[in-house]
Amino acid sequence: MGKSSVPSARSLKDRMLEKEEENFISYWSVQRLKKNQYLRKLSLGLPLAVLIVSALMINFLSGWYREADKIIRSNSSVIIVVLIAIIAIVIFITIFSARHKWDLNELRYQELLKRKEDAEMQQVSNK
């Protein structure tokens, strides 16, 4: 037998947006235009970067690896390289996590807009 062109109540309900999703769409439509809030965006990944660098420094300064400890004590320029690496790690993690969060929000926004548009088209076609 042929399928009915009228969608079931379940499939129509699945396509409708919830209140939280509507709130996110309105919030992100404003926030996505404010690309100049660099400090706020960068502060998202800073705690993670500091945590990782702190763990590395504790590991580095604990002296559990004797060979590395000898190299550090014999050549003081290694400390400068380590400090530059630490700064690079913090910058990379901070920027990466800010961009990643931005991309996830943008992807969710685009998906919700598409769902909203599909639901509206479905309602129009049912009338």
N, C-alpha and C positions, 0 to 999 in steps of 0.2 A: 504494500500500500504506500501511497505518496506521503511525504512529510507535510505537515501543516506549515504555512508561512507565518503563522502567529507564534512568537517565541513563548516558551513556558515562563511561568512567573519566576521560577528559580533562575533561569538564564538572564532575565531582565533585571532581577535584583542584583545578580553578580556584576552586571555592567554599571549599575548606578554607583555614584560616589558617596562615600560616607562623609559625615560632618568633618571629621579629622582631615580627610583628604581634600575637602573643599577649603578648609582653613589653610592647609599647606599650599594649595594652588594660589590663594590670594597672598599669602606671606611671600612665597618664592617669586611671584610675578613682580613684586616690589624689590626684593633683595637682589635678584639677578641683574638688575640695572645698576646697583651700587657696587661697581667693581673697584672703587678706589679706597675701600676700607681694608688696606693691607695689614695694618697692625692687628686688627681683630681676627682676620683670617689666619695670620701667622701664629697668633697665640693659641690656636687650636692644637697644633702639633708640638708646641714647645714643651709641655710637661712630659710627653713621651720621649722626646729627644733628650731631655735632661736625665730622665730615668735610665735610658740606655747608656748614655755617656757616664753617668755615675757608676753604673755596674761595671763598665769597662775600666774606669779609673780605680775602683776598688780592686778589681782583678789585677790590674797593672801594678798597683802599689803594694799589693799584699806580698809579692815576692815568691809566690809559689812555684814559678818557673825560673829556676836558678840561672839558666843560660841567658834568658832575656834580661834578667836582673844584672848580670855581668856586663852585657852589651850597653845597657843604659848607663851604668856607672862608669864605664870606660870611655864612652863617647857622649859628651854632653849635647851635641847637636841632634841627637835622637829625640831628646825631650822637645825640641822645637818642632820636629816633624810630628810628634805625637800630639802636641797642642794644635797644630794646623789641621791634623786629621780629626781631632775632636770638634773643632769649629766647623769643619766641612760636614761632619756627621750631623751636627745640630742643625745646620742650615738645610741640608738635604731632607732630613726627616720632617722638619717644620714646613718647608715648602711642599714636599710631596703630600703630606697629610692634609694640608689646606686645599691643595688642588684636587686630591682624591675626594674629600668631603664635598667640595663644590661640584665635581662631576657626578657624584651620587645623587645630590639634590637636583641637579639639572636633569638627570636621567629619570628620576622619579616624577619630576614636574612634567616632562614630555610624555611619559607613559600615562599619567593621570589626565592630562589634556586630551590625549588620544582616546582614552576610555570615556571621558565626558562627551567628547564629540560623537563617538560611536553610539552612546546611550541616547543622545539627543536626536541623532539621525534615525535610530530605531523607534523612538517615540513618535517622530514625525511620520515615518512610514506606516506606523500602526494606526494613525488617525485617519 
